[in-house]
Amino acid sequence: MKLRHLLSAAAFFAASLPAAVPTPESYFGHPIGADRTVMDWDKVVGYFNLLAKSSNRIRVEELGKTAEGRPFIAATIADPLTLRHLDRYIAIQGRLADPRKTTPAEAEPLFSEGKTVILLTCSIHATEIASTHTAVEYAYRLLTEDTPHNRAILRDDILILVPSLNPDGVDIVTQWYRKTLGTPYEGSNPPWLYHKYVGHDNNRDWYIFSQPETRLTISRLHNVWHPQIVYDVHQMGGNAARLFVPPWLDPSEPNIDPILMQEMNMMGTAMAAAETAAGKTGIAIHGVYDFWTPSRHYQAFHAGLRLLTESASARIASPATLSADQIARTALGYDPRERSWNYLEPWLGGTWHLRDIIDYQEIAWDACLYNAAIHRDELLRNFYKVGQRQIARSDPWGFVIPANQRDPGATRKMLETLRFGQVEIGRGADGSAVIPMQQPYSGWAKALLERQAYPNDRLYPGGPPKRPYDVTANTLPLLMGVETHAVSQPVAFSGVWEPGPPAAGPLLPAADTDSWIAVNKAWAAGHSVWRDPSTGDFSLAAREGWKDVKRPRLALYQSWTANMDEGWTRWLLEQFGFAYTTVHNKDIQTSSLREKYDVLIVPDQAVASLENGMRNLPEEYTGGLGPQGADALKAFAEAGGTLVFLNNASEYAIAHLGLAARTVTPRAGRGGEEAGGERPTSGSSEFYSPGSLLNAHIDTRSPLAYGVPADIAIWSEQSPAWDTQLPAVARYPDSGVLASGWLVGERVIAGKAALIDAPVGRGRAILFGMRPQYRAQSYLTFKMFFNALIE
Ligand SMILES: [Zn+2]
């Protein structure tokens, strides 16, 4: 009896005693960050699961699946005692996050008891591969090192580590890297997006939440944990600073609490100091990155700091060697060749390895976590204080969204999106939605509902416009076509606003976003659909004088130049149930297009890029449409097909279809990417619309305008405008063009055409001088895009 007890106790201990924590090198079979080594996602997941089995300082959870179905994981790392009571710490965070529920007296002991919660996220941009490697190695260190420094981190912090925000991309880039290793294309970027739909724009999704990875991160981590710090790890081009750390450049979004801005400055400079103390050079602060658009960050509107580091890139996992004269001559905010207060020790060339990136990142991570630990008390107090200041907001009192809208589907979508970001929405007596500002995330709601006044920011006094890091406008009511009012006086409301059901029944108004989904569903099920020739409204039953509309056979052009606009278009078509076929250069050049398709869509892309494509890639991915493609597109339209050109691709139509339109705006290429080399520091002084909402008049007699009112705002991103006698469905007004964001050179486009419907032979070319399907947001102009596909 006794012996059996002893035996079972021994077995119990044997089973529960953690095995030795496996080193990354023993598991992956090579030193982490060795030249030309990359990691498969299933191996990364396997390693984290192994860590969870062998240490009581870590928990690993699968939060859900990615766009392509891979596991999306997060690791929670803290002292074992903390890990045993995570529910308690989640409760503390929730209480401090909402000062309406927690008095200052109640908050006081929570400041002592709570921990600093840090969400650290890696490799959202998959070619920026280092941080997933750093995650593996740094997790191992946190679990195994026993130093006073490490103990402070484990005692006072809770680290939530996401080894990749884009696991699909880890494999996309790893597979491409292996395929090209040892060839002339070693270290190149893949010729397709590194996220199924949105590529690099996966980091522009943090207020519309369109992709599964974004939604999992917000709903399962941010909204549960309310982290005090969110640190997102990136890489940039390789020919200037080795590492960027905040402070940020101007401008900063005015609804972000200044306490958070100051704390970002504090944490950033502490991380920079740690790098310098460790002997690392090339550390830039206060450069390149501004803090304007909420599309890149969620937490600064949710009482948390956003930290960002951008490391110089190698060539994926291959080293890059730079001579002194290859160092960039310009960068925003600092001179890469000169010593200055915010770039004290310039890096002036040498060989740069993946391992170097990891070394710098580990120092930055460690400094972040250590400072989070030693400043725990004030970070928690200020977190609570930011919430107090949010709920004290009184100007405006709030926003009212009337119940009776042109587009009930888009209205529901807008309100659900706000609610996903933890905005509380009440119900007015007349069924309107009421959003009072006296709530913890009122600044978030305000930023998304108001018009942006971007400063007239110049590179130097009298100089050209300084390039914003991303776009300048994010006004959801304009993008989605939802009537919204700011109110200065309190409005009575009760309970919680709840969405009504989507439109149902035989009559489907063209103005309602939901109608388009219903129409596509009907087509997919083999039913007929009729359309009112005067209003464009749909009916699922035959009606006198209405037109029987057929499901269009759609082709979507995909270039071998990875194109985010193509990805967003694909995403949109799938969301609304449009069937389509992806076509490449060869398909266009060699097949009889008109026999197969009714409509061919060419997404936003610069003309030269459409014509010539890429050069330094394996042969099957080089070249563009070429003369043969241009002839084929023209023949397609002449034979009755519809060509739809988006934004800058419209210039291709003017060049190759002989359309009688003169472009009045300067020709623009697409903006650079972080890891894609040098970005321009300025825009054209003559005309500049770097992601802005502009007012336009619509010719509502045109079938392209079915369901759209006469005055709308359109998304302009250095978009072309035209002087033309061709039928113009949208025109800019003669004055007062800017609706939200920033516009330089209004007179260039005033009165000019922004949407052309041009006959070509028996078919037509539709030129959108805008992005009508902008980043899953522009519900108002989605309808003009959809009309182009089926009319
Ligand atoms: Zn990046």
Boltz pocket constraint, residues with backbone or C-beta under 6 A from the ligand:
constraints:
  - pocket:
      binder: B
      contacts: [[A, 125], [A, 128], [A, 233], [A, 234], [A, 235], [A, 674], [A, 675]]
      max_distance: 6.0
